[in-house]
Amino acid sequence: MNLEARATAKFVRISSSKVKIVLDLIRNKPLSEAYAILKFTPKRGSEVVYKVLKSAASNAENNFEMDPEKLYVKECFANEGPSMKRVRPRAQGRAFRIQKRTSHVTIVLDQAEEV
């Protein structure tokens, strides 16, 4: 029986395409290495991903009694959330639509198998 710990942050005010760049860096990495990568990544999405990763690690440790030393990022993804539509005035009385995009970030952790 293989348990997975997951954490999700919904309606995060950043585009999912910007978060996916950061998620690609930590996929299939051990937990400690993923923390180090996120700490030194100069992207805005790394702060959000760091919080979700920390939450998933806490869920694994407290809810499923997993060993934090053996955890790795099994899967991580960011889906598109709803867009907030705003209007920006333009020349000659026209209006220009701005979409403030949101995303749902999910990280799944699992224990590494011993060889």
C-alpha positions in Angstrom: 0.0 0.0 0.0 1.6 3.2 -1.2 0.3 6.4 0.4 0.7 9.8 -1.2 0.6 13.2 0.6 -0.7 16.1 -1.4 -1.3 19.8 -0.9 -3.2 22.3 -3.0 -3.2 26.1 -3.2 -6.3 27.4 -5.1 -7.0 30.8 -6.6 -3.3 31.9 -6.4 -3.0 35.3 -8.2 -0.3 34.3 -10.7 -0.6 32.8 -14.1 -0.3 29.0 -14.3 2.3 29.2 -17.1 4.6 31.2 -14.8 4.2 28.6 -12.0 4.8 25.7 -14.4 8.3 26.9 -15.1 9.1 26.6 -11.4 7.4 23.3 -11.0 9.4 21.8 -13.8 12.6 22.5 -11.7 11.5 20.4 -8.7 9.6 17.4 -10.3 11.0 14.0 -9.2 13.5 15.6 -6.8 14.1 14.7 -3.1 12.4 17.1 -0.7 15.6 18.7 0.7 16.8 19.3 -2.9 13.5 20.8 -3.9 13.6 23.2 -0.9 17.1 24.3 -1.9 16.1 24.9 -5.5 13.0 26.9 -4.6 15.0 29.0 -2.1 17.4 30.2 -4.7 15.1 30.5 -7.7 14.5 34.2 -8.6 10.9 33.7 -9.9 7.8 35.0 -8.3 6.1 31.6 -8.5 8.8 29.9 -6.4 7.4 31.5 -3.2 3.9 30.0 -3.9 5.4 26.6 -4.7 7.6 26.7 -1.6 4.5 27.2 0.6 2.6 24.4 -1.1 5.6 22.0 -0.9 6.0 22.8 2.8 2.3 22.1 3.4 2.5 18.8 1.5 5.6 17.8 3.6 3.7 18.6 6.8 0.7 16.6 5.6 3.0 13.6 4.9 4.7 13.8 8.3 1.6 14.4 10.4 -1.3 12.6 8.6 0.5 9.6 7.1 3.6 9.2 9.4 6.0 9.3 6.5 9.7 9.8 7.0 10.7 13.3 5.8 14.1 12.1 4.8 12.7 9.7 2.2 10.1 12.0 0.6 10.4 13.1 -3.0 8.1 15.2 -5.3 6.1 12.5 -7.2 4.1 14.9 -9.2 3.3 18.6 -9.4 1.1 20.6 -11.6 -0.6 24.0 -12.0 -4.1 24.3 -13.5 -5.7 27.4 -14.7 -8.1 29.0 -12.3 -10.8 31.6 -13.1 -9.6 34.9 -14.6 -10.7 38.2 -13.1 -11.7 40.6 -15.9 -10.8 44.2 -15.6 -11.2 47.2 -18.0 -8.5 49.7 -18.9 -9.4 53.0 -20.6 -7.8 53.6 -24.0 -7.6 56.3 -26.5 -10.8 57.9 -28.0 -13.1 56.5 -25.4 -12.4 52.8 -26.1 -11.9 50.2 -23.4 -9.2 47.5 -23.2 -9.8 44.3 -21.3 -7.2 43.0 -18.9 -7.4 39.4 -17.6 -5.9 38.9 -14.1 -5.2 35.2 -14.2 -5.3 32.8 -11.3 -4.0 29.2 -10.9 -4.5 26.1 -8.7 -1.1 24.6 -7.7 -1.0 20.9 -6.5 2.1 19.0 -5.2 2.1 15.3 -4.5 4.8 13.7 -2.3 5.7 10.0 -1.9 8.3 8.0 -0.1 11.2 6.7 -2.1 11.6 3.0 -2.4 14.7 1.4 -0.8 16.9 -0.4 -3.3 
